[in-house]
Amino acid sequence: MADAVIDVRGLVTTLGGNSIHRDLDLSVARGEVVALIGGSGSGKSVLLREIIGLLKPQAGRIELFGQSVLDCTPEQMNQLRQRFGVLFQDGALFSSMNVEDNVATPLFEHTDLPHATCRQLARLKLALAGLPPDAAKKRPSELSGGMRKRVALARALALDPELLFLDEPTSGLDPTSARAFDALIRLLADSLGLTVFLVTHDLDTLFSIIDRVIVLSDGRVLGSGTVAELKTIDDPWLRDYFAARVSKGEPNHGN
Amino acid sequence: MTEASARFDEAQGALIVSGVWHADAASALPKLAGKSVRILDGAGVTRLDTNGAWLLLAAARPQAGDPMPELRGFQPQHLAMFKLVAPHNAATAAEPEPRSEGVLALTGRGSIAVWGHVVGLLDFVGRLSIELMALLPRPGRWRWREFGAQVRAVFVGAIPIVIGMLFLLGVVFAYLLGSQAQQYGANIFVVDGLLLAILREISPVIVAVLVAGRSGAAITAQLGTMKVTEEIDAIATLGLSPLAVLAIPRILALLLALPLLVFIGDIAGMAGGMLVTQQQLDISYYMFMDRVADVLDLKTLLVGLGKAPVFAIFIALIACRMGLTVSRDARSVGAHTTSTVVQSLVAIIILNAIFAIMFVKMGI
């Protein structure tokens, strides 16, 4: 695919003797908002860590923006890292800095801008992530879980990346905050033209903001498509997964 | 990709920009001091992100209240960036650099912090006493297993380093004393000096400093991390007292371990001195032991060993209190661990001075 932002081919991963991925292929086109789902232990987080270059698979090819992640030099990898942002599951904010400096850190490191300007840009990102101005001077430990996620999102967006990775963006948030965070991600994806690749367990996220869902099962991609298309796949895990939402009494099963 | 470029058209008051505008494009902006930008012309812009849009807007209206410039020639997706950024003008306004504090302010803050530690320690002792009173009539609720594990960590693990340090200090001290005593032919009195110095001062203080750095820091770091991961809250929720489960076994373990370590240090220090006096001053091991038997006062040994439990209680109280008062972030664990070691060392030195004066007044 010519305009694939993420392209994974023939990925094989074995961790501690367990086979995680067997000949896994997937690709994500520019501008898509894609969710990766799968049961616990299906290797979603491992896949995410491999794509962003934190883990090395045993075999296969991973390309970001047409450049191979596995055999690029450290300098090339650093260039590549400036083109994507990552939101870790628990935010992974630096506890020794205030919120503003957390968001400004990528700008301090990767641009020649004066520090005062970096902080102003950081406050712009915090405002885009929907945080009130008085949050900028607080420490991460003084914030609620939902606000920490928003700060982490602002930091991921600091360098205006083209691609955003989100690891379980709504986990640990109450339903209201989770939906608001979903809406924010979709809004930013549309207005900034972002490609978003997220790992999630949250069915409501899937039904609300996702263009395409990729299902990981048994070390391979079981299927990919809209939620409606996935419901036609005959797989026990997938059936239970969608059934969970039906049993919650949500209106989304064709009353 | 084309580089970002910008020029200012004086006649129109227009800033004409082209190329790729992101965070690093700021250096392409011309000096605009005192000029008012009425128009932003972006017909040549190929890419624009929010950082670039903000930089252009900030250049066009340096004060928050300045009017929005007319945007001309931008492509629709670039106009969208401006629409996203423009409302947050006030939130991102430049702010004055925070003023750094003078010596006086820092001294004041430091004094308040020291006072806070004193009050905090007293409060901690109070709560611990209540806990102890509740535990005393019920020996079944003592945490013997935890106590055993702590003794192992604090005592057994420290033996090699205590022996090594005190042996070498004995060597150095005997050598210095010997080189002086030799001039007066007072070789045998080196043994008297060694006994007094090692047993009374060097061994208790050095071992206490070592334990403060080794075990005090470990206790604070461990309890602090347990606080961060909510383990302490979990203990409290199970109806157990974190003080009884965590603090008291550690305090008792240190109370037992420090005198024992000081005694081991005494022996190691004397062994080091014995080696040097034999080599340097021709005092045989037999003569050395004979002299020790002659001059060793039980009082000297007990003074040294008696200081150890006092040091131990202070180290353990400080370490446990600092560990349990960590706030929930990694920075705080580091700060509190440092503070434990500093507070313990200060406490050891002050206590030792108090002991010295006290013993002189009492004629011991």
Interface residues (C-beta under 8 A of the other chain):
Chain A: S95 S96 L107 H110 T111 D112 L113 A116 T117 Q120 L121 R123 L124 K125 L126 A127 L128 P133 R139 P140 S141 L157 L159 D160 S191 L192 G193
Chain B: H22 A23 D24 A26 S27 D49 T50 N51 G52 W54 L55 A58 Q77 A80 M81 L84 V85 H88 A90 A91 T92 A93 A94 E97 S327 R328 D329 A330 R331 S332
